[in-house]
Amino acid sequence: MVKKIGILFGKENTFPQAFIERVNSKKVKGIVAEAVEIDVVEQADPSAYAVIIDRISQDVPFYRAYLKNAALMGTAVVNNPFWWSADEKFFNNCLSKTLGVPVPNTVLLPSYNRPDDTSEQSFRNLKYPTDWERIFDYIKFPAYMKPHSGGGWKSVYKVTSPEDLWVKHAETDQLVMLLQEEIVFDHYFRCYYLAGDRVHIMPYEPRNPHHLRYVVDNPTKDKKLLATIEQYTKTLCNGLGYDFNTVEFAVRDGIPIAIDFCNPAPDADINSVGQANFDWIVENAALMAIEKAQNHKANQTNLTWGTFISDIFAPSKPSSAKK
């Protein structure tokens, strides 16, 4: 029986086809890769795929619903569509602190405008006015304000003072925002992570134009620092339960601080990441998908769940009996 690996994608032009070609070039018996094809989506109907690599459902709710059904019926979806639907940046920061990975000081801000179909009565549990002085003492200026959920550097603001914050917060409408301290860094890294603890550390300069962000002069070769970054990447992704992710670190005074680690459909375009990084992600994504297809078991759940979720549902260990 042939096991199919499908990739679901949108505007991407380089990674999906390269991924398909790389999987098929391995000539693994009983495994083929192709672009996912969707027609009628019937409830509780299994998909044709043992594995699906999801690159687009964050933007297409129809695809997200399709993937949840496919996962329920046994497809190994990368990344887990149930967790991805629940995930958001503020929770990730909270989890990161409990896992021992440093993150910037961060607070959650109520939306500037009330959500539709709510009134002042809907917010009777929210203290007013907010203790802004406490927030400013904790975060300090300059700072960054960004949505608590979502990605792609949309609606991200640098704020330099309380007055600047008031003006820019008014532009965010109903978005729930994070206010986060600025990290003035000595080095910056972006790390690919793939299931199986595959980590690829890339020197990165977020202040460069997009096509030059992976062009870094004199990147550090500090082995201890790089080992810490690799371990933090694994800790975060294992905790969250992502099979495919990128994690970004700003290094301040020798300490890597996790800046952004919720990128389940990370940039893998050759024109931005460069040839060497592109070759790594294509090769290792292909190997990961093949392993998942080989390990796929029909008629059961084949999703990855993070340690945060698995610890919640793990049966409590009995206390040791007294002798």
PyMOL commands that set and color helices and strands:
alter all, ss='L'
color gray80, all
select helices_A, chain A and resi 15-25+61-72+81-86+89-99+120-123+132-139+162-172+210-212+223-240+270-273+275-295+307-313
alter helices_A, ss='H'
color red, helices_A
select strands_A, chain A and resi 3-8+31-35+51-54+76-78+106-109+143-147+157-159+177-181+187-194+198-203+244-252+255-260
alter strands_A, ss='S'
color yellow, strands_A
deselect
rebuild
show_as cartoon
